[in-house]
Amino acid sequence: MKLVPLGDRVVLKELKAEETTKSGIVLPGQAQEKPQQAEVIAVGPGKVEDGKEVKMEVAVGDQVIYSKYAGTNVKLEDEEYIIVKQDDILAVVK
């Protein structure tokens, strides 16, 4: 199966949370912060708003930072994804 987003939605795959701090302290699973950085897996076609076409500004393979509580979590074939609107993506990491 494959996720194909509609409109201005983007499918993201979260990057792994840090398991140790910079000083080398190992963090238990509950203490790890939810990562806000993810890789773009699929991009919708965009949308038309007020008669103007809104183009997608991200592409498959981009690493992005998204809003902390944004999106809908989806599990498909033992993989977890997040579907967010393009407006919930704050930056592209280059």
C-alpha positions in Angstrom: 0.0 0.0 0.0 1.0 3.6 -0.5 -0.2 6.9 1.0 -1.1 9.5 -1.5 -1.9 12.8 0.1 -4.7 15.1 -1.2 -4.7 18.8 -1.6 -2.0 20.6 0.3 -1.1 17.7 2.6 2.3 16.2 3.1 3.2 12.7 4.4 6.1 12.8 6.8 8.2 10.1 8.5 9.6 11.2 11.8 13.3 11.0 12.4 14.5 9.1 15.4 14.5 10.9 18.8 17.8 11.6 20.5 18.5 8.8 23.0 21.5 10.5 24.6 22.2 14.1 25.5 25.2 16.0 24.1 27.0 15.3 27.4 26.4 11.5 27.0 23.5 11.0 29.4 21.2 8.2 28.2 17.5 9.2 28.2 14.7 6.7 29.0 11.9 6.6 26.4 9.5 8.7 28.4 12.1 11.5 28.8 12.8 11.8 25.1 11.2 14.7 23.4 8.9 14.1 20.4 11.0 15.0 17.4 9.8 17.8 15.2 12.1 16.9 12.3 10.9 14.6 9.6 11.5 13.4 6.1 9.0 14.1 3.4 7.6 10.8 2.0 4.8 12.1 -0.3 3.4 15.5 -1.4 -0.1 16.3 -2.5 -0.8 18.2 -5.7 -1.5 21.6 -4.0 -4.8 23.4 -3.9 -6.8 26.4 -5.2 -7.6 29.1 -2.6 -9.6 32.2 -3.5 -9.1 31.4 -7.2 -5.3 31.2 -6.9 -3.3 28.1 -7.2 -1.2 27.3 -4.1 1.9 25.4 -5.1 3.7 22.9 -2.9 7.0 24.2 -1.5 8.4 20.9 -0.3 9.5 17.8 -2.3 9.9 14.1 -1.6 13.2 13.6 0.3 13.3 17.0 1.9 14.0 17.1 5.7 11.6 19.5 7.4 10.7 20.9 10.8 7.0 20.9 11.6 4.7 22.3 14.3 4.9 20.3 17.5 1.3 19.2 17.7 0.5 19.2 14.0 -1.0 16.5 11.8 -2.6 13.1 12.1 -0.6 10.0 13.0 -1.2 7.0 10.7 0.2 3.5 10.9 0.5 1.6 7.7 2.3 -1.8 7.3 4.1 -1.4 10.7 5.4 2.1 9.7 4.2 5.3 11.4 3.6 8.4 9.4 2.3 11.9 10.1 0.0 13.7 7.6 0.2 17.5 7.9 -0.9 20.5 5.9 1.8 22.4 4.2 1.1 25.4 6.5 2.2 23.2 9.5 5.7 22.9 8.0 7.9 25.6 9.4 11.2 25.1 7.6 13.2 22.9 5.2 16.6 21.7 6.6 19.4 22.0 4.1 
